[in-house]
Amino acid sequence: MSGRKPLLVIAAGGTGGHMFPAQALAEAMLRRGWRVRLSTDARGARYTGGFPHSVEIEQVSSATFARGGALSRALVPLRIAGGILAATWRMWRERPDAVVGFGGYPSIPALAAAVILRRPRMVHEQNGVLGRVNRLLARRVDAVACGTWPAELPAGVEGIPTGNPVRAAVFERAASPYIAPGDYPMSLLVMGGSQGARILSDVVPGAIAALPAEIRRNLRVSHQARPEDQDRVAEAYSASGIDAEVQPFFRDVPRRMSEAQLVISRAGASSVADISIIGRPSILVPFAAATADHQSANARGLVEAGGAILIPEARLDVATLVAQMEMVLTNPEGAEQMARAALSCGKPHATETLVELVETLSRKGKA
């Protein structure tokens, strides 16, 4: 048994916001010689394409109270309980050296099993306000790592500021040279997080069409839209003669972001982290319905540093967006300054900090 590789179980929910930092930690721990298993549900499994092939993917039974009818919601506790029982049995046999949760209901089974079996465990919260699951578990884990700082924590819980880890594909583009806007082809990246965003699909195509012709003719747009919005968004760009690629999910966001003169995005924690590591000017539209308005908290650092412009969802309309886009795209010096300011907010050592936390936790568990 002396040659056994230490085992890390990563538990994460079904959105890119949970899965991307989980992927970053998985990549780093594999390089350190650990075995890594990802515990997620069917929704989360859709985001595992970028994970290294050596990561073991385990689909667990989980559910959320946020979707489905009354019967579906009534069955949620049973589904979660079934997932916890299965995870506890597997964990009892394998005795992982550490368990790390990144939030979302699918992270409950593995973390609950770690609590039951007293395995070393921690959670990482990407946002400035703890999500429901991480808040529920905050007092039952050995450490709470915070991607956004300061973070709003439950009374009596101390957080450890780590920053948000970014995937290797993002890190490879860290501090890429920025080409300021000018009278030549320019790229614009529009993304509403891994789930897309209806309001950006509603407003952005019309705003780009309303830009002055001398700006509009130079623009190439990459727009991440929800599947149900994809066709109408593509048609809106086409009708205005705008060169646009519209997809539900771009697997090469880091490349597109590094080539962009401007990013228009929701203020999800992973998106904000990617923007600050690569260093690009952005217009951020926080999701108004986010728990405790956490996306506004995520955006605060970038906005206060001068790296981003914040438009509250209630104020997002064509005229407002046109004015802000025009301000960035006609001011090369200002855009360069925004790119530098965004870069100053980046936490390039977030993954290393998280790795050290995991290894410290594992050592304490053996002591």
ChimeraX attribute file (.defattr): number of C-alpha atoms within 10 A of each C-alpha:
attribute: neighborCount
match mode: 1-to-1
recipient: residues
	/A:1	4
	/A:2	4
	/A:3	5
	/A:4	8
	/A:5	13
	/A:6	17
	/A:7	20
	/A:8	26
	/A:9	27
	/A:10	29
	/A:11	30
	/A:12	32
	/A:13	27
	/A:14	22
	/A:15	18
	/A:16	22
	/A:17	23
	/A:18	24
	/A:19	30
	/A:20	24
	/A:21	26
	/A:22	28
	/A:23	25
	/A:24	24
	/A:25	26
	/A:26	27
	/A:27	20
	/A:28	18
	/A:29	23
	/A:30	16
	/A:31	10
	/A:32	13
	/A:33	11
	/A:34	17
	/A:35	20
	/A:36	24
	/A:37	19
	/A:38	29
	/A:39	26
	/A:40	29
	/A:41	23
	/A:42	15
	/A:43	13
	/A:44	21
	/A:45	19
	/A:46	14
	/A:47	19
	/A:48	20
	/A:49	9
	/A:50	14
	/A:51	19
	/A:52	13
	/A:53	9
	/A:54	12
	/A:55	18
	/A:56	14
	/A:57	18
	/A:58	17
	/A:59	16
	/A:60	24
	/A:61	24
	/A:62	24
	/A:63	22
	/A:64	16
	/A:65	14
	/A:66	7
	/A:67	9
	/A:68	12
	/A:69	9
	/A:70	9
	/A:71	8
	/A:72	13
	/A:73	16
	/A:74	12
	/A:75	13
	/A:76	17
	/A:77	14
	/A:78	14
	/A:79	18
	/A:80	22
	/A:81	16
	/A:82	16
	/A:83	24
	/A:84	24
	/A:85	16
	/A:86	16
	/A:87	22
	/A:88	22
	/A:89	12
	/A:90	14
	/A:91	19
	/A:92	14
	/A:93	8
	/A:94	10
	/A:95	18
	/A:96	21
	/A:97	23
	/A:98	22
	/A:99	28
	/A:100	28
	/A:101	29
	/A:102	27
	/A:103	29
	/A:104	24
	/A:105	23
	/A:106	29
	/A:107	30
	/A:108	31
	/A:109	26
	/A:110	30
	/A:111	32
	/A:112	22
	/A:113	22
	/A:114	27
	/A:115	18
	/A:116	13
	/A:117	14
	/A:118	15
	/A:119	23
	/A:120	26
	/A:121	28
	/A:122	25
	/A:123	27
	/A:124	29
	/A:125	30
	/A:126	29
	/A:127	28
	/A:128	24
	/A:129	25
	/A:130	24
	/A:131	19
	/A:132	13
	/A:133	19
	/A:134	26
	/A:135	18
	/A:136	12
	/A:137	18
	/A:138	24
	/A:139	15
	/A:140	18
	/A:141	21
	/A:142	15
	/A:143	21
	/A:144	27
	/A:145	25
	/A:146	27
	/A:147	27
	/A:148	26
	/A:149	19
	/A:150	16
	/A:151	22
	/A:152	17
	/A:153	17
	/A:154	14
	/A:155	7
	/A:156	8
	/A:157	13
	/A:158	15
	/A:159	20
	/A:160	18
	/A:161	19
	/A:162	23
	/A:163	25
	/A:164	31
	/A:165	31
	/A:166	26
	/A:167	24
	/A:168	17
	/A:169	14
	/A:170	22
	/A:171	17
	/A:172	14
	/A:173	18
	/A:174	21
	/A:175	22
	/A:176	17
	/A:177	13
	/A:178	18
	/A:179	16
	/A:180	22
	/A:181	23
	/A:182	15
	/A:183	11
	/A:184	11
	/A:185	13
	/A:186	21
	/A:187	22
	/A:188	21
	/A:189	23
	/A:190	28
	/A:191	28
	/A:192	27
	/A:193	21
	/A:194	23
	/A:195	16
	/A:196	23
	/A:197	21
	/A:198	14
	/A:199	16
	/A:200	23
	/A:201	23
	/A:202	16
	/A:203	16
	/A:204	22
	/A:205	24
	/A:206	19
	/A:207	17
	/A:208	23
	/A:209	19
	/A:210	16
	/A:211	18
	/A:212	11
	/A:213	10
	/A:214	11
	/A:215	19
	/A:216	18
	/A:217	17
	/A:218	17
	/A:219	18
	/A:220	17
	/A:221	21
	/A:222	22
	/A:223	28
	/A:224	28
	/A:225	29
	/A:226	22
	/A:227	13
	/A:228	10
	/A:229	18
	/A:230	18
	/A:231	13
	/A:232	14
	/A:233	27
	/A:234	20
	/A:235	15
	/A:236	18
	/A:237	20
	/A:238	14
	/A:239	11
	/A:240	14
	/A:241	12
	/A:242	20
	/A:243	16
	/A:244	21
	/A:245	17
	/A:246	22
	/A:247	20
	/A:248	19
	/A:249	18
	/A:250	17
	/A:251	12
	/A:252	10
	/A:253	18
	/A:254	21
	/A:255	16
	/A:256	18
	/A:257	24
	/A:258	25
	/A:259	20
	/A:260	24
	/A:261	27
	/A:262	26
	/A:263	23
	/A:264	22
	/A:265	26
	/A:266	30
	/A:267	27
	/A:268	26
	/A:269	27
	/A:270	25
	/A:271	24
	/A:272	26
	/A:273	31
	/A:274	27
	/A:275	29
	/A:276	28
	/A:277	25
	/A:278	28
	/A:279	28
	/A:280	32
	/A:281	31
	/A:282	33
	/A:283	23
	/A:284	27
	/A:285	26
	/A:286	24
	/A:287	21
	/A:288	15
	/A:289	10
	/A:290	13
	/A:291	12
	/A:292	14
	/A:293	15
	/A:294	26
	/A:295	24
	/A:296	24
	/A:297	21
	/A:298	27
	/A:299	28
	/A:300	20
	/A:301	22
	/A:302	26
	/A:303	20
	/A:304	14
	/A:305	15
	/A:306	20
	/A:307	29
	/A:308	28
	/A:309	21
	/A:310	22
	/A:311	18
	/A:312	13
	/A:313	16
	/A:314	10
	/A:315	11
	/A:316	16
	/A:317	17
	/A:318	18
	/A:319	14
	/A:320	12
	/A:321	22
	/A:322	18
	/A:323	13
	/A:324	14
	/A:325	20
	/A:326	14
	/A:327	13
	/A:328	22
	/A:329	18
	/A:330	15
	/A:331	14
	/A:332	16
	/A:333	12
	/A:334	18
	/A:335	25
	/A:336	21
	/A:337	17
	/A:338	25
	/A:339	28
	/A:340	21
	/A:341	23
	/A:342	30
	/A:343	26
	/A:344	18
	/A:345	21
	/A:346	23
	/A:347	19
	/A:348	20
	/A:349	14
	/A:350	21
	/A:351	25
	/A:352	16
	/A:353	18
	/A:354	26
	/A:355	19
	/A:356	12
	/A:357	17
	/A:358	23
	/A:359	17
	/A:360	13
	/A:361	20
	/A:362	21
	/A:363	13
	/A:364	11
	/A:365	14
	/A:366	9
	/A:367	5
